[in-house]
Amino acid sequence: MDLHLVFLGTAGATPTVDRGSPAVLLARGGERTLIDCGEGTQRQLMRSVGLARIGMILLTHLHGDHYLGLPGLLKTYSLLGREEPLLLFGPSGLYEMLRDAERLVGRPRFPFLVEEVGEGTVLETEDLWLKTAPTDHGLPGLAWCLEEKSRPGMFHPERAVALGIQPGPDFGRLQRGETVTTADGREVKPEEVMDVSRAGRKVVVTGDTRPCASVVELAAGASVLVHDSTFGMSEIDRALETGHSTAREAAEVAQAAGVGTLVLTHISSRHSWRELRDEAREVFPGALLPRDLDTLVVPYPEKGRARLERV
């Protein structure tokens, strides 16, 4: 199943000509999840993957640069006659923010399910968990983690045949973890014909935050960590004052968590992108800093690390 991230907006609090307000689209198979929705997000969606099929929106915190695009997006969905339900999760204060937004754009005309959430598992499906951890930004905030459950190991049909299993439904039973009895009465267990289970992918997006232990724990072993890296170390005092991380600090979090790929975002116009990327790479070689609308392709762990595709 394909999994990729589209970086719709990579700027800090103030957008620039080249970088829009924060938003990341996570696409997994036919499912699309929007993480944050800064001003202009719906136009960035139209320029990239389109508005359709977004089933869930996750807000990291309630500073305006991370949600001011939401009222307009909801209004557009109503005008387009959307009928599919939309889930919205966010930290404490979400209900009040939406009440204020309704005064501007009215209530959505489609099924709209909203929930304020805290730390822990927010959602579990057959093949993944959606989890959160608190961030350190001076107000209630959440880092979001999509973690796939492990997958069955590779099935070896030749082994099954050698043990007396005939091709057909019994192959499927073995792959589902069931023990199968052959015609001569022998029991064949899945582990005799299948490799060990394979790890899924894990993607963590922090939103704005200082480096914190809760994010390190949430991101442990992640395939991808998208971390606030607003400033360079030359502006460490500003980072401390505003509750942001430097690129070097983001790299230190990634190193402590043992992640596969670090992506830097929420870039202040005080710095060049190369300055921040190079600073992070001194600690975490290979750290990536995308431009708006760049896509990060995240393969399964056995197929290598994530790769950035430039627009």
Steps between C-alpha positions, in 0.01 A plus 500: 500500500640840401567756772622853437501848648431815300639814664231755421648776715844511662532858630509618858241736645539743208459362146743609230486516122642147483359339814140484615346455844538159666317196363600144414292244311555136591373265228487126568338289232165663435492682836604862542567674830574872529725605788449870576325738264667836473375788290498407131501124554205434269675673211811292564283190493351608168851550362610152606265212585159669494239552771329162478540199725630676811331303775676633808660825617740509796599827667823519698407816692283807474729777388347671199769412249406132550121522464390821325451311174248264662186721491544568129562134423185395688299766317632379164403141581147618580476699177622197302226284650727266690312203646784292647564537874805693618679435831679782680725437800691761696611612845303674773340820368389346170126524576524870585700574186240330283215693665680820403555371145129421460421869543706567188417209267200325655467134593630236259225343289655153511562251783769666713631318806718698741689387809747662738762240592795461734803278526475134394331294231230700323398242241571135427407315183574153372844601376612818678497721809462878514679628810591831660748642748510845660732765360671797667383823339333694779143385429328161462663327206529152351755318291324249274617147419361263239641155572423198286465163665741223402425309181514123445833366379563384144308184407698223331260283295774254407550415867129443543484267201801307628317445829191365325282814472316532169473845336164658573310612810751339738766741376278788613436340839872467565555864405227604746682319779296179509639149537405269210474119503619312193321204340725256689425665834809715546456844656683782321547823697537845341854544629607196296413671171525872582779736601481701822259796506617824336490839665262767376580867453483770764469872425510775765418869445571727797354839423668786688702391803815522700693172515324278754517146635139426407576551131816288523292220651221533243748504210714207621600295195280703265548477125455877474504788749376839378624742765476871571832660399410865488837649588874446475720489808587865442140571612486258794381775735210571266420128482488479880284814521245383244488126576659379178793274414816571308599274212782356711260426785260327260792285384585414861140388557514284186830349609369426851186337357692290248284605205571409141441840336481851646303769317543863604205738473345824636791699359554859612579758234792606722700209360580346163377145458854379429624647827241305699541180299878503538477575871274199552722276287793563733308288753269293279651434156243493224251734667255635240349846459217499243357784298126554477328223301798264520400138571666255737451138393513260796565136400466201730807464726642204309502709181719782630462850635264776398592711199409857413353572157535864399232685306 
